[in-house]
Amino acid sequence: MMKDDRAAAGDPAPGPGKGVAATGDLGIRRAATGPPPRGVVVVAESDARPYGQRITVGGHELLADEPAAIGGADTGPGPYDLLLAALGACTAITVRMYAERKGWPLRHTTVRLRHRRIHAKDCADCETKTGWMDHIERELQFDGELTDEQRAALLDIAGRCPVHRTLHSTVTVSTTEAASRGTGRSPAPR
């Protein structure tokens, strides 16, 4: 495999200063060394077998795994935990930004979340009444000398955070195969 292929496939560069710019299958131009460009998340298996994953987001690295109870090594949060973390972080950031713009005395926000699968028939506010559905419970705690109206406005704005909106919108995921690593094979034509 050539250096360009390794970079396009998301492999680390062969060494400091030896990487070249490459265009990956997503058409994203990036250097073979360093973190992926902003807006690109790279997830690759880690050494924590069988399910451990290394997540690279910009200059940050995270771990993900499954709990030991279902066969993982529990080296990091599970995928749904990361989804909840994204929603919680986005909620808290959105609330903070809004309170600061309004000049409100919000000292601290805590967001607690839980994901469950529930019977659709048990959801009073849902259009779907058959099968199972995902349900996320979100509880916000605001610390500060806020009026009842301010607290209500902060709860309302929490529902407008970008991740919340994404979860409520129609989401499409397109999947393609990148060039195979180590085999010299290209993805199968479609």
FIKOLZA-1660 file (N, C-alpha, C; in steps of 0.1 Angstrom, whole numbers, plus 5000, padded with zeros to 4 digits):
% residues 190
   i   px   py   pz ch aa at
   1 5009 4988 5000  A  M  N
   1 5000 5000 5000  A  M CA
   1 5009 5012 5000  A  M  C
   2 5006 5022 4992  A  M  N
   2 5013 5034 4991  A  M CA
   2 5009 5044 5002  A  M  C
   3 5018 5054 5005  A  K  N
   3 5015 5063 5016  A  K CA
   3 5001 5070 5013  A  K  C
   4 4998 5074 5001  A  D  N
   4 4986 5080 4998  A  D CA
   4 4974 5072 5001  A  D  C
   5 4975 5059 4998  A  D  N
   5 4964 5049 5001  A  D CA
   5 4961 5048 5016  A  D  C
   6 4972 5048 5024  A  R  N
   6 4971 5047 5038  A  R CA
   6 4964 5059 5044  A  R  C
   7 4968 5071 5039  A  A  N
   7 4962 5083 5044  A  A CA
   7 4947 5084 5040  A  A  C
   8 4944 5080 5028  A  A  N
   8 4930 5080 5024  A  A CA
   8 4921 5070 5032  A  A  C
   9 4928 5059 5036  A  A  N
   9 4920 5049 5044  A  A CA
   9 4919 5053 5058  A  A  C
  10 4926 5063 5063  A  G  N
  10 4925 5067 5077  A  G CA
  10 4936 5062 5085  A  G  C
  11 4946 5055 5079  A  D  N
  11 4957 5049 5087  A  D CA
  11 4966 5061 5091  A  D  C
  12 4973 5059 5102  A  P  N
  12 4983 5069 5106  A  P CA
  12 4994 5070 5096  A  P  C
  13 5000 5081 5095  A  A  N
  13 5011 5083 5085  A  A CA
  13 5023 5074 5089  A  A  C
  14 5032 5071 5079  A  P  N
  14 5043 5062 5082  A  P CA
  14 5053 5068 5091  A  P  C
  15 5053 5080 5094  A  G  N
  15 5063 5086 5103  A  G CA
  15 5062 5101 5102  A  G  C
  16 5068 5108 5111  A  P  N
  16 5068 5123 5111  A  P CA
  16 5074 5128 5098  A  P  C
  17 5066 5138 5093  A  G  N
  17 5071 5145 5081  A  G CA
  17 5071 5136 5068  A  G  C
  18 5066 5124 5068  A  K  N
  18 5066 5116 5057  A  K CA
  18 5052 5115 5050  A  K  C
  19 5042 5121 5056  A  G  N
  19 5029 5121 5050  A  G CA
  19 5027 5130 5038  A  G  C
  20 5018 5127 5030  A  V  N
  20 5015 5135 5018  A  V CA
  20 5000 5138 5019  A  V  C
  21 4996 5149 5012  A  A  N
  21 4982 5152 5012  A  A CA
  21 4975 5142 5004  A  A  C
  22 4963 5138 5008  A  A  N
  22 4956 5127 5001  A  A CA
  22 4941 5131 5001  A  A  C
  23 4934 5126 4991  A  T  N
  23 4920 5128 4990  A  T CA
  23 4913 5115 4994  A  T  C
  24 4905 5114 5004  A  G  N
  24 4899 5102 5008  A  G CA
  24 4886 5099 5000  A  G  C
  25 4880 5088 5002  A  D  N
  25 4868 5084 4994  A  D CA
  25 4856 5094 4997  A  D  C
  26 4857 5101 5007  A  L  N
  26 4846 5111 5010  A  L CA
  26 4849 5124 5002  A  L  C
  27 4860 5124 4995  A  G  N
  27 4864 5136 4988  A  G CA
  27 4869 5147 4997  A  G  C
  28 4874 5143 5008  A  I  N
  28 4879 5153 5018  A  I CA
  28 4894 5153 5017  A  I  C
  29 4899 5165 5014  A  R  N
  29 4914 5166 5013  A  R CA
  29 4919 5168 5027  A  R  C
  30 4929 5160 5030  A  R  N
  30 4935 5162 5043  A  R CA
  30 4950 5158 5043  A  R  C
  31 4958 5162 5052  A  A  N
  31 4972 5158 5053  A  A CA
  31 4972 5144 5059  A  A  C
  32 4982 5136 5055  A  A  N
  32 4984 5122 5060  A  A CA
  32 4988 5122 5074  A  A  C
  33 4993 5133 5079  A  T  N
  33 4996 5133 5094  A  T CA
  33 4987 5143 5101  A  T  C
  34 4986 5141 5113  A  G  N
  34 4977 5150 5121  A  G CA
  34 4963 5145 5121  A  G  C
  35 4955 5153 5129  A  P  N
  35 4940 5150 5130  A  P CA
  35 4933 5152 5118  A  P  C
  36 4921 5145 5117  A  P  N
  36 4912 5147 5105  A  P CA
  36 4907 5162 5105  A  P  C
  37 4903 5167 5094  A  P  N
  37 4898 5180 5093  A  P CA
  37 4885 5182 5101  A  P  C
  38 4883 5195 5104  A  R  N
  38 4870 5198 5112  A  R CA
  38 4858 5192 5105  A  R  C
  39 4849 5186 5112  A  G  N
  39 4837 5181 5106  A  G CA
  39 4838 5166 5103  A  G  C
  40 4850 5160 5104  A  V  N
  40 4852 5146 5100  A  V CA
  40 4856 5139 5113  A  V  C
  41 4849 5128 5116  A  V  N
  41 4851 5119 5127  A  V CA
  41 4856 5106 5122  A  V  C
  42 4867 5101 5127  A  V  N
  42 4873 5089 5123  A  V CA
  42 4872 5079 5135  A  V  C
  43 4866 5067 5132  A  V  N
  43 4864 5057 5142  A  V CA
  43 4871 5045 5137  A  V  C
  44 4881 5039 5145  A  A  N
  44 4888 5027 5141  A  A CA
  44 4889 5018 5153  A  A  C
  45 4890 5005 5150  A  E  N
  45 4891 4996 5161  A  E CA
  45 4904 4998 5169  A  E  C
  46 4902 4997 5182  A  S  N
  46 4914 4999 5191  A  S CA
  46 4919 4985 5194  A  S  C
  47 4929 4985 5203  A  D  N
  47 4935 4972 5208  A  D CA
  47 4926 4965 5218  A  D  C
  48 4916 4972 5223  A  A  N
  48 4907 4967 5233  A  A CA
  48 4897 4958 5227  A  A  C
  49 4900 4946 5224  A  R  N
  49 4892 4936 5217  A  R CA
  49 4881 4931 5227  A  R  C
  50 4870 4927 5222  A  P  N
  50 4866 4926 5208  A  P CA
  50 4860 4938 5202  A  P  C
  51 4855 4947 5210  A  Y  N
  51 4846 4958 5204  A  Y CA
  51 4852 4972 5206  A  Y  C
  52 4863 4974 5213  A  G  N
  52 4869 4987 5215  A  G CA
  52 4871 4995 5203  A  G  C
  53 4868 5008 5204  A  Q  N
  53 4870 5017 5192  A  Q CA
  53 4878 5030 5197  A  Q  C
  54 4886 5035 5188  A  R  N
  54 4893 5047 5190  A  R CA
  54 4886 5058 5181  A  R  C
  55 4882 5069 5187  A  I  N
  55 4875 5079 5180  A  I CA
  55 4884 5092 5179  A  I  C
  56 4886 5097 5167  A  T  N
  56 4894 5109 5166  A  T CA
  56 4885 5120 5160  A  T  C
  57 4884 5131 5168  A  V  N
  57 4876 5142 5164  A  V CA
  57 4885 5155 5165  A  V  C
  58 4890 5160 5154  A  G  N
  58 4899 5171 5154  A  G CA
  58 4912 5166 5162  A  G  C
  59 4916 5174 5172  A  G  N
  59 4928 5170 5180  A  G CA
  59 4924 5162 5192  A  G  C
  60 4912 5157 5193  A  H  N
  60 4907 5150 5205  A  H CA
  60 4906 5135 5202  A  H  C
  61 4909 5127 5212  A  E  N
  61 4907 5112 5210  A  E CA
  61 4899 5107 5221  A  E  C
  62 4889 5099 5218  A  L  N
  62 4880 5093 5227  A  L CA
  62 4880 5078 5225  A  L  C
  63 4875 5071 5235  A  L  N
  63 4873 5056 5234  A  L CA
  63 4859 5053 5234  A  L  C
  64 4855 5042 5228  A  A  N
  64 4841 5037 5229  A  A CA
  64 4843 5022 5230  A  A  C
  65 4833 5015 5236  A  D  N
  65 4834 5001 5238  A  D CA
  65 4820 4997 5243  A  D  C
  66 4818 4984 5245  A  E  N
  66 4806 4978 5250  A  E CA
  66 4810 4974 5265  A  E  C
  67 4800 4973 5273  A  P  N
  67 4802 4969 5287  A  P CA
  67 4807 4954 5288  A  P  C
  68 4814 4951 5298  A  A  N
  68 4818 4937 5300  A  A CA
  68 4806 4927 5300  A  A  C
  69 4795 4932 5305  A  A  N
  69 4783 4923 5307  A  A CA
  69 4778 4918 5293  A  A  C
  70 4782 4924 5282  A  I  N
  70 4778 4919 5269  A  I CA
  70 4790 4916 5261  A  I  C
  71 4801 4914 5267  A  G  N
  71 4813 4909 5260  A  G CA
  71 4823 4919 5256  A  G  C
  72 4821 4932 5259  A  G  N
  72 4831 4942 5257  A  G CA
  72 4842 4942 5267  A  G  C
  73 4851 4951 5266  A  A  N
  73 4862 4953 5276  A  A CA
  73 4859 4965 5284  A  A  C
  74 4848 4973 5282  A  D  N
  74 4844 4984 5290  A  D CA
  74 4855 4995 5291  A  D  C
  75 4862 4997 5280  A  T  N
  75 4873 5007 5280  A  T CA
  75 4868 5022 5277  A  T  C
  76 4855 5023 5274  A  G  N
  76 4849 5036 5271  A  G CA
  76 4834 5035 5271  A  G  C
  77 4827 5046 5269  A  P  N
  77 4813 5046 5269  A  P CA
  77 4808 5039 5256  A  P  C
  78 4796 5034 5257  A  G  N
  78 4790 5027 5246  A  G CA
  78 4784 5037 5236  A  G  C
  79 4781 5032 5224  A  P  N
  79 4775 5041 5213  A  P CA
  79 4763 5050 5218  A  P  C
  80 4754 5044 5225  A  Y  N
  80 4742 5051 5229  A  Y CA
  80 4746 5061 5240  A  Y  C
  81 4756 5058 5248  A  D  N
  81 4761 5067 5258  A  D CA
  81 4767 5080 5251  A  D  C
  82 4774 5077 5240  A  L  N
  82 4780 5089 5233  A  L CA
  82 4769 5097 5226  A  L  C
  83 4759 5091 5222  A  L  N
  83 4747 5098 5216  A  L CA
  83 4741 5107 5227  A  L  C
  84 4739 5101 5238  A  L  N
  84 4733 5109 5249  A  L CA
  84 4743 5120 5253  A  L  C
  85 4756 5118 5253  A  A  N
  85 4765 5128 5257  A  A CA
  85 4765 5139 5247  A  A  C
  86 4763 5136 5234  A  A  N
  86 4762 5147 5224  A  A CA
  86 4750 5155 5226  A  A  C
  87 4739 5149 5229  A  L  N
  87 4726 5156 5231  A  L CA
  87 4728 5165 5244  A  L  C
  88 4733 5159 5255  A  G  N
  88 4735 5166 5267  A  G CA
  88 4744 5178 5266  A  G  C
  89 4755 5176 5259  A  A  N
  89 4765 5187 5258  A  A CA
  89 4759 5198 5249  A  A  C
  90 4752 5195 5238  A  C  N
  90 4746 5204 5230  A  C CA
  90 4735 5212 5237  A  C  C
  91 4727 5205 5245  A  T  N
  91 4717 5211 5253  A  T CA
  91 4723 5222 5263  A  T  C
  92 4733 5217 5270  A  A  N
  92 4739 5226 5280  A  A CA
  92 4746 5238 5274  A  A  C
  93 4752 5236 5262  A  I  N
  93 4759 5247 5255  A  I CA
  93 4748 5257 5250  A  I  C
  94 4737 5252 5244  A  T  N
  94 4727 5260 5239  A  T CA
  94 4720 5269 5250  A  T  C
  95 4718 5262 5261  A  V  N
  95 4712 5269 5273  A  V CA
  95 4721 5280 5278  A  V  C
  96 4734 5277 5279  A  R  N
  96 4744 5287 5283  A  R CA
  96 4745 5299 5274  A  R  C
  97 4745 5296 5261  A  M  N
  97 4746 5307 5251  A  M CA
  97 4734 5316 5252  A  M  C
  98 4722 5310 5253  A  Y  N
  98 4710 5318 5254  A  Y CA
  98 4710 5327 5267  A  Y  C
  99 4713 5320 5278  A  A  N
  99 4713 5328 5291  A  A CA
  99 4723 5339 5291  A  A  C
 100 4735 5337 5284  A  E  N
 100 4744 5348 5284  A  E CA
 100 4740 5359 5275  A  E  C
 101 4733 5356 5263  A  R  N
 101 4728 5366 5254  A  R CA
 101 4717 5375 5262  A  R  C
 102 4709 5368 5270  A  K  N
 102 4699 5375 5277  A  K CA
 102 4704 5382 5290  A  K  C
 103 4716 5379 5294  A  G  N
 103 4721 5385 5306  A  G CA
 103 4715 5379 5319  A  G  C
 104 4710 5367 5318  A  W  N
 104 4704 5360 5329  A  W CA
 104 4714 5354 5339  A  W  C
 105 4711 5354 5352  A  P  N
 105 4721 5349 5362  A  P CA
 105 4721 5334 5363  A  P  C
 106 4723 5327 5352  A  L  N
 106 4725 5312 5352  A  L CA
 106 4739 5309 5357  A  L  C
 107 4741 5302 5368  A  R  N
 107 4754 5299 5373  A  R CA
 107 4759 5286 5367  A  R  C
 108 4750 5276 5366  A  H  N
 108 4754 5262 5363  A  H CA
 108 4742 5254 5357  A  H  C
 109 4745 5246 5347  A  T  N
 109 4734 5238 5341  A  T CA
 109 4739 5223 5342  A  T  C
 110 4731 5214 5346  A  T  N
 110 4734 5200 5346  A  T CA
 110 4723 5193 5338  A  T  C
 111 4727 5184 5329  A  V  N
 111 4717 5177 5321  A  V CA
 111 4719 5162 5323  A  V  C
 112 4709 5155 5327  A  R  N
 112 4709 5141 5329  A  R CA
 112 4700 5134 5318  A  R  C
 113 4705 5124 5312  A  L  N
 113 4698 5117 5301  A  L CA
 113 4698 5102 5303  A  L  C
 114 4687 5096 5298  A  R  N
 114 4686 5081 5298  A  R CA
 114 4679 5077 5285  A  R  C
 115 4684 5067 5279  A  H  N
 115 4678 5061 5267  A  H CA
 115 4672 5048 5270  A  H  C
 116 4660 5046 5265  A  R  N
 116 4653 5033 5267  A  R CA
 116 4645 5030 5255  A  R  C
 117 4643 5017 5253  A  R  N
 117 4634 5012 5242  A  R CA
 117 4620 5009 5249  A  R  C
 118 4610 5015 5244  A  I  N
 118 4597 5013 5250  A  I CA
 118 4587 5009 5239  A  I  C
 119 4576 5003 5244  A  H  N
 119 4565 4999 5235  A  H CA
 119 4559 5012 5230  A  H  C
 120 4556 5013 5217  A  A  N
 120 4550 5025 5211  A  A CA
 120 4536 5028 5218  A  A  C
 121 4529 5017 5221  A  K  N
 121 4516 5019 5227  A  K CA
 121 4517 5026 5241  A  K  C
 122 4528 5026 5247  A  D  N
 122 4530 5033 5260  A  D CA
 122 4534 5047 5259  A  D  C
 123 4535 5052 5247  A  C  N
 123 4538 5066 5244  A  C CA
 123 4526 5074 5241  A  C  C
 124 4521 5082 5250  A  A  N
 124 4508 5089 5248  A  A CA
 124 4510 5100 5237  A  A  C
 125 4522 5106 5235  A  D  N
 125 4523 5117 5226  A  D CA
 125 4528 5113 5212  A  D  C
 126 4529 5100 5210  A  C  N
 126 4535 5095 5197  A  C CA
 126 4525 5091 5187  A  C  C
 127 4528 5093 5174  A  E  N
 127 4519 5089 5163  A  E CA
 127 4520 5074 5161  A  E  C
 128 4532 5068 5163  A  T  N
 128 4533 5054 5161  A  T CA
 128 4528 5047 5173  A  T  C
 129 4519 5037 5171  A  K  N
 129 4513 5029 5182  A  K CA
 129 4517 5014 5182  A  K  C
 130 4525 5010 5173  A  T  N
 130 4529 4996 5172  A  T CA
 130 4544 4994 5173  A  T  C
 131 4548 4983 5178  A  G  N
 131 4563 4980 5179  A  G CA
 131 4570 4987 5190  A  G  C
 132 4583 4988 5188  A  W  N
 132 4592 4995 5198  A  W CA
 132 4596 5008 5193  A  W  C
 133 4600 5017 5202  A  M  N
 133 4606 5030 5198  A  M CA
 133 4616 5034 5208  A  M  C
 134 4625 5043 5204  A  D  N
 134 4635 5048 5213  A  D CA
 134 4629 5060 5220  A  D  C
 135 4633 5061 5233  A  H  N
 135 4628 5072 5241  A  H CA
 135 4640 5077 5249  A  H  C
 136 4642 5090 5248  A  I  N
 136 4653 5096 5256  A  I CA
 136 4646 5105 5266  A  I  C
 137 4650 5103 5279  A  E  N
 137 4645 5112 5289  A  E CA
 137 4656 5122 5292  A  E  C
 138 4653 5135 5293  A  R  N
 138 4663 5145 5295  A  R CA
 138 4658 5154 5306  A  R  C
 139 4666 5155 5317  A  E  N
 139 4663 5163 5328  A  E CA
 139 4673 5174 5330  A  E  C
 140 4669 5187 5331  A  L  N
 140 4678 5198 5332  A  L CA
 140 4677 5204 5346  A  L  C
 141 4688 5207 5352  A  Q  N
 141 4689 5214 5365  A  Q CA
 141 4696 5227 5363  A  Q  C
 142 4689 5238 5366  A  F  N
 142 4695 5252 5365  A  F CA
 142 4698 5257 5379  A  F  C
 143 4710 5262 5381  A  D  N
 143 4714 5268 5393  A  D CA
 143 4716 5283 5390  A  D  C
 144 4709 5291 5398  A  G  N
 144 4710 5306 5397  A  G CA
 144 4697 5312 5401  A  G  C
 145 4698 5325 5403  A  E  N
 145 4686 5332 5408  A  E CA
 145 4677 5336 5396  A  E  C
 146 4670 5326 5390  A  L  N
 146 4662 5327 5378  A  L CA
 146 4648 5328 5382  A  L  C
 147 4640 5336 5374  A  T  N
 147 4626 5336 5376  A  T CA
 147 4619 5324 5370  A  T  C
 148 4607 5321 5373  A  D  N
 148 4600 5310 5367  A  D CA
 148 4599 5312 5352  A  D  C
 149 4597 5324 5347  A  E  N
 149 4596 5326 5333  A  E CA
 149 4610 5323 5326  A  E  C
 150 4621 5327 5332  A  Q  N
 150 4634 5324 5327  A  Q CA
 150 4636 5309 5326  A  Q  C
 151 4633 5302 5337  A  R  N
 151 4634 5288 5337  A  R CA
 151 4626 5281 5326  A  R  C
 152 4614 5286 5324  A  A  N
 152 4606 5280 5313  A  A CA
 152 4612 5283 5300  A  A  C
 153 4617 5295 5298  A  A  N
 153 4624 5298 5285  A  A CA
 153 4636 5290 5283  A  A  C
 154 4644 5287 5293  A  L  N
 154 4655 5278 5292  A  L CA
 154 4651 5264 5288  A  L  C
 155 4641 5259 5294  A  L  N
 155 4636 5245 5290  A  L CA
 155 4631 5245 5276  A  L  C
 156 4625 5256 5271  A  D  N
 156 4621 5257 5258  A  D CA
 156 4632 5257 5248  A  D  C
 157 4643 5265 5251  A  I  N
 157 4654 5266 5242  A  I CA
 157 4662 5253 5242  A  I  C
 158 4662 5245 5253  A  A  N
 158 4669 5233 5253  A  A CA
 158 4664 5224 5241  A  A  C
 159 4651 5225 5238  A  G  N
 159 4646 5217 5227  A  G CA
 159 4650 5222 5213  A  G  C
 160 4657 5233 5213  A  R  N
 160 4661 5239 5200  A  R CA
 160 4676 5237 5197  A  R  C
 161 4683 5229 5206  A  C  N
 161 4697 5227 5204  A  C CA
 161 4698 5219 5191  A  C  C
 162 4709 5221 5183  A  P  N
 162 4711 5215 5170  A  P CA
 162 4710 5200 5170  A  P  C
 163 4716 5193 5181  A  V  N
 163 4715 5179 5181  A  V CA
 163 4701 5174 5183  A  V  C
 164 4694 5181 5192  A  H  N
 164 4680 5178 5194  A  H CA
 164 4672 5179 5181  A  H  C
 165 4674 5189 5174  A  R  N
 165 4667 5191 5161  A  R CA
 165 4671 5180 5151  A  R  C
 166 4684 5176 5151  A  T  N
 166 4688 5165 5142  A  T CA
 166 4681 5152 5146  A  T  C
 167 4680 5149 5159  A  L  N
 167 4673 5137 5163  A  L CA
 167 4658 5137 5159  A  L  C
 168 4653 5148 5158  A  H  N
 168 4638 5149 5155  A  H CA
 168 4636 5151 5140  A  H  C
 169 4646 5153 5132  A  S  N
 169 4645 5155 5118  A  S CA
 169 4646 5141 5110  A  S  C
 170 4644 5142 5097  A  T  N
 170 4647 5131 5089  A  T CA
 170 4662 5130 5086  A  T  C
 171 4668 5119 5090  A  V  N
 171 4682 5118 5089  A  V CA
 171 4685 5107 5078  A  V  C
 172 4694 5109 5069  A  T  N
 172 4699 5099 5060  A  T CA
 172 4713 5096 5062  A  T  C
 173 4717 5084 5061  A  V  N
 173 4731 5080 5063  A  V CA
 173 4735 5073 5050  A  V  C
 174 4745 5078 5043  A  S  N
 174 4750 5071 5031  A  S CA
 174 4762 5064 5034  A  S  C
 175 4764 5052 5030  A  T  N
 175 4775 5043 5033  A  T CA
 175 4782 5039 5021  A  T  C
 176 4795 5041 5020  A  T  N
 176 4803 5036 5009  A  T CA
 176 4815 5029 5015  A  T  C
 177 4822 5021 5006  A  E  N
 177 4834 5014 5010  A  E CA
 177 4846 5022 5006  A  E  C
 178 4855 5024 5015  A  A  N
 178 4868 5030 5011  A  A CA
 178 4877 5020 5005  A  A  C
 179 4888 5024 4999  A  A  N
 179 4897 5014 4993  A  A CA
 179 4902 5005 5004  A  A  C
 180 4903 4992 5001  A  S  N
 180 4908 4982 5011  A  S CA
 180 4922 4984 5015  A  S  C
 181 4925 4982 5027  A  R  N
 181 4939 4984 5032  A  R CA
 181 4946 4970 5031  A  R  C
 182 4959 4971 5026  A  G  N
 182 4967 4959 5026  A  G CA
 182 4965 4949 5015  A  G  C
 183 4954 4951 5008  A  T  N
 183 4951 4941 4997  A  T CA
 183 4953 4947 4983  A  T  C
 184 4954 4960 4983  A  G  N
 184 4956 4966 4970  A  G CA
 184 4943 4967 4962  A  G  C
 185 4932 4962 4968  A  R  N
 185 4919 4961 4961  A  R CA
 185 4911 4974 4962  A  R  C
 186 4904 4978 4952  A  S  N
 186 4895 4989 4952  A  S CA
 186 4882 4985 4956  A  S  C
 187 4873 4994 4961  A  P  N
 187 4859 4990 4964  A  P CA
 187 4852 4984 4952  A  P  C
 188 4843 4975 4955  A  A  N
 188 4835 4969 4944  A  A CA
 188 4827 4980 4937  A  A  C
 189 4826 4979 4924  A  P  N
 189 4818 4989 4917  A  P CA
 189 4803 4988 4920  A  P  C
 190 4796 4999 4920  A  R  N
 190 4781 4998 4924  A  R CA
 190 4773 5002 4912  A  R  C
% end
